[in-house]
């Protein structure tokens, strides 16, 4: 069993994520992980949780940061794979509209 499979199973057992949110050992999707991370940050910023709970939240947050980073890296690889070699992709902030001179 891969380490990522074990972490995913642990997250499900701990109630951090539901089984439906995990792919075949891939953990939660980006949106789910990011939303949970926002919840953790808000909870830690309040500063009302006991030390033990805060440490568990912190550890979960670190895992979720890695998940989000992995998802972003995979999405970037996919975009680069789709773009032909040497072609510059337009910025998403440009609205994706091409200008013809």
N, C-alpha and C positions, 0 to 999 in steps of 0.2 A: 504494500500500500504506500502511495506517495505521501510526502509530508503535507502537500496541499489538500489531499483527501482527508487526512487526519484532522487538519485545522478546520476544514469545512464541517466534518462530523462533529467536532467539538463545539463549533459555533451553533449548530443545530441543537445539540444536547443542552447547551447552556441557555437556549432560548433567545440567542442573539439574532438568529435568522431562522426562517421557516424552511422546511425541506423543499418547498416549491421554489424558493429563491436560489437554490443551488442547482447548477448544471451538473453534468457528470464529474463531480469532484472539482468543479471550477469556482465554487464559492458564489457569493451574491453578485448580481450585476452591478454596474457602476452606479446607477441611480439609487439603488437600495443601499449600497455601501456608503455613498456620499450622504444620503439622508440620515442614516444612523450616525455617521460621523458628526453631522451637525447637531444631533441630539446630545451626543456625548460632550461636545465642546460646550454647549449651552449648560449642561448639568455641571461640568467642571468649573465653568465661569461663575456659577452661583456660589460655589464654595461651601455648600451646606451638607454635602455627602460626607459620611465618615471616611477616615483615611483608607481603610481596607477597600471600601466600595470605590473610592476615587482611583486607587491603584488598579483595580480590575477594569474600570472604565478607560483609564489611560492605556492599559495593555490592549484592550479591544480596539481603541482608537488607532494605535500604532499598526495593528493588523489590517484595519480598514484602509489606512493610508497606503499600505502596500498593495492592497487589492485595487484601489482606485488607480494607483500608479501603473500597475500591470495592465489594467483595462485601457488606460490612455495609451500606453506603449503599443498594445496590440492594435488599437484603432489607428495609430499613426503608421504602423507597419502596413496595415491594409491600404491606407490612403497612398502610401509610397509605392505599394505593389501595383495599384491601379494606374498611377501616373506613369506614362512612358518615360524611359530614361532621359534625363537631362531636361525634361519639361518642367517649367515652373508652374506650380499650382496657384490659382488666385486665392487671395485671402477671403475667408468667409465673411469678414466684415464689409467687403466690397459688394456684398449681395450676390456674388457669383455672376454678375452680368458682364458680358464681354462687350468691349467697345471696338467698333469697326471704324477705322479712319478712312 
